[in-house]
Amino acid sequence: MPTTYPATEIAALNARFEDATPQEIVGWAVEEFGARLAVGASFGGASGMAILHMAAQLRPSIHVFVLDTGYLFEETHQTMREAVPALGMTNVRSYRSPLTHEEQAERYGSALWMRDPDLCCELRKIEPNRRALEGMDAWLTGLRRDQSENRADTPIVSWAPKFGVLKVNPLANWNEAQTWSYLLANGVPYNPLLNQGYTSIGCYNCTVPGVQGRAGRWQGFEKDECGLHT
């Protein structure tokens, strides 16, 4: 695994892909990194499902990882059970915190997400994400610039020092309408909660419906990112 990626090469890739289609970018990543390319899948948002479909069409055995925090909606698990065979994915693994809920409560107190959501995300998402990316060189995500103010400047390609991989965001230039058009045109399964007023789906204890974008996550805190992409 590389320890970094030359800034000049990253700049050249961003210039090359700024006007490329997401499918072209995914195709480049699959060809460039092969078995050392991973896709992070939440089975929550529309963007992630679009990326999974694009990647699985080209490489069904691509390493797909799910961060199972232990607080995922049943609808999210249902979407995963339906989508994995529907998309023909053959290499999907779930990663969980080494701490059970009981062990976390004993060590940090109960309902940690209500007192220190950053720490809860560190324990249940960021640490498992590091393990999921061990041995990988690149990571495909579904980040889009229109998802939040914090994501407005999302590059298509960047180095993720927190995880030691190249992060590729093929949908950075797409908007919500384009993403949904792709899902519907290709019959891609998606989380049914997206039809029930949820626009961003994470853990059931930190997600509410009826609020646009990522503002429906971690209400009451100045937080709209779990830390994976910051």
C-alpha positions, 0 to 999 in steps of 0.5 A: 500500500502506498504511503501517499500519492503525489500531489501532482498526479492527484491534480492531473487526475482531477483535471482529467476527470472533471468532465468525465462521467461517473462510469468512466471514473469507476472504470478507470479505478477498477482497471487501475487498482483491481483487487486492491480497490474497495467500495464502502457501502451503507445501503442507505443513500441513493449515491452509494447504490449507484456506485455499487451498481457501476462497480459490480457491473465491471467487477462483481468480486470487488471488495465491498465493505459495510460498517455495521454499527449495530444501530442500522435500520432493519430497512438497511439490512433488508436493502443489503439482503436484496441488493447483493444478489440483485447486483451480483456482488460476490465479495461483501463483508460487514465490519463492526466495532470490537466493542459490544454495546454493553462493553461500550456502555460500561467503558464510556457510559450509556447512550454515548451518541447523545453525549459524544457522537464524535467518539461514538462514530470513532468507535463504531465507524472509523475504527472498523473503516480502517480495518476494512481498508487494510491492504487496499490502495483505493476507496470508491465512495458516493460523495456528491458536492450537492449533499451538504455545504461541507461537501461542496468542494469535494474533489473527484480524487484525493488522498485520505491520510486517515486511512492511507488510500486514494479516495475516488468520488465518481459522483462528485459532479452529479446532483440528486436528480441525476443520481435518482435517474440512474437508479430508476433507469437501471432498476437498482434496489434502494433503501425504502426509507428514502420513500418515507421522508428520510434523505440521509440514512445512518444509525436509527438513533441519530437519524430523523426523517423530514429534514433535507440533506444531512441535517437529519443526522445528529440533530442537536449537535453541530455535526453532519459528518461521522468523520470518515470523510473529514 
